[in-house]
Amino acid sequence: MSTQTTDAPASTIGAVARYGLLIGPLLSMIDSSIVNVAVPDIATELTAQLDEVQWVVSGYLLALGVSLALTAYLAKRYGVLRVYTVSMVLFVLASAACAVAPNIEFLIAFRAVQGFVGAPLVPLALSILLGKDGIGGGKVPISAALTLFLAPALGPTLGGLLIGAGGWRWIFIVNVPVGVIGLLLLLRVPTSVGALGSSSARFDPVGFVLLALGLTGALFGATEGTSEGWDSPVSWLPLGLGLALLVGYVFWALRRAHPAVDLQMMRHRNSAIALVLQVFCSVVAFGTVFLLPVFTQSVQGHSAFATGIALLPQGIVMGVATFFGQKLSVRVPLKILVVSGFAILAISSVFLITLEQDTPLWATALILSGRAIAIGLVTAPLLVAMLAPLPEDQLADGNTLFNITQRLGGSIGVSILGSVVAGGATLAATIDSFHLVGAILVAIAVVAGIVSLFLTQDRSTPVRSVSPLGE
């Protein structure tokens, strides 16, 4: 497959085009979690049962899993920027349809469409930004790192604010003007960026079926684990079958010349280790920012607005940490930087064990900010290390694989941790459950730090760097 070169230097394109490429991933990631807080309101207005409304959440995730299995092929066949643009247009239209849903069946159907067309937005935007001839000039904007971890975490809080201001339909309505702005900003993106499409790209039907069914099974099982409990066959059976199919896909893909998603990057030591570490990071990051709002609202009695304010500082801190992580990566070996990041993550997670009913929100904000420092130091360098060995025409595969593991690892991790918290029958037991979750997250961070010791600094491979948005 051929690749393209820019028709203008990255420096002359500026931040506007990058914002255009990040609005799509931002909306897609937020929408994976924003509906969670709207379930009761949707059930009331559309006169639906709660188990029906849950499919508004599950349908999105399952359709997303199927679409991720197609993303790499579509990018190779039709071109990265073209597929991204079409996905963005369809995502805005699907959001508008969800906003005017007359009944629950209509809403479930178009939420599935929304998930299907929104799945390519994250990996394809990153492919363009990371391409050596693309807008980012091989650099990862800080805003991209924030999108990967902060956007889905803020979904429930943002959803609560929108529902309080105008009702549940506003969580979809807001996507329309923001999405249109993103499409207008895409006009500043040169049509020559990203890998070109090629009629010689081959579709892998067997690999697609294995990957699509594996992802939908695993995501569905993880989703049901929180609501039904892990002792229910509805949870562990689809999760087990899904993971088995995904293992089967790995063996299939490594023996195919043109698999649905190329896994050749896993043959590179740093890429494989970085991918595993990103899964650990996803579990620790998502686990906290999804569960802490539950703690502050259900245990401490704070409002969704107050909780949202407490969550905001971590975004600023993560941006600053990513910036300094970029500066340090030039002088500090990858192994030392990542190990230090996970060490900070473990230390800051220890304070989760001290949370009590009367813990002030500013203290919670400090704990989250300490964790944001660590995630800012770890996320972008690992993403760079994972994708560094890949040529331009394999970036869509690499970013799709990254997005699959991040979403799958985050979903399963949050579901398991959520089940631990849900086991508390009394207020004291619930607080103890949150302390146990804190201990688990500390253990995960420590294990990740140990695994990080096996990273190497490969001087033979040109390493993509991380840059702030305006550079």
Secondary structure, 3 states (H helix, E strand, C coil): CCECCCCCCHHHHHHHHHHHHHHHHHHHHHHCCHHHHHHHHHHHHCCCCHHHHHHHHHHHHHHHHHHHHHHHHHHHHHCHHHHHHHHHHHHHHHHHHHHCCCCHHHHHHHHHHHHHHHCCHHHHHHHHHHCCCCCCCCEEEHHHHHHHHHHHHHHHHHHHHHHHHHCCCHHHHCHHHHHHHHHHHHCCCCCCCCECCCCCCCCCHHHHHHHHHHHHHHHHHHHHHHHHCCCCHHHHHHHHHHHHHHHHHHHHHCCCCCCCCCCHHHHCHHHHHHHHHHHHHHHHHHHHHHHHHHHHHHHCCCCHHHHHHHHHHHHHHHHHHHHHHHHHHHHCCHHHHHHHHHHHHHHHHHHHHHCCCCCCHHHHHHHHHHHHHHHHHHHHHHHHHHHCCCCHHHHHHHHHHHHHHHHHHHHHHHHHHHHHHHCCCCHHHHHHHHHHHHHHHHHHHHHHHHHHCCCCCCCCCCCCEEECCCC
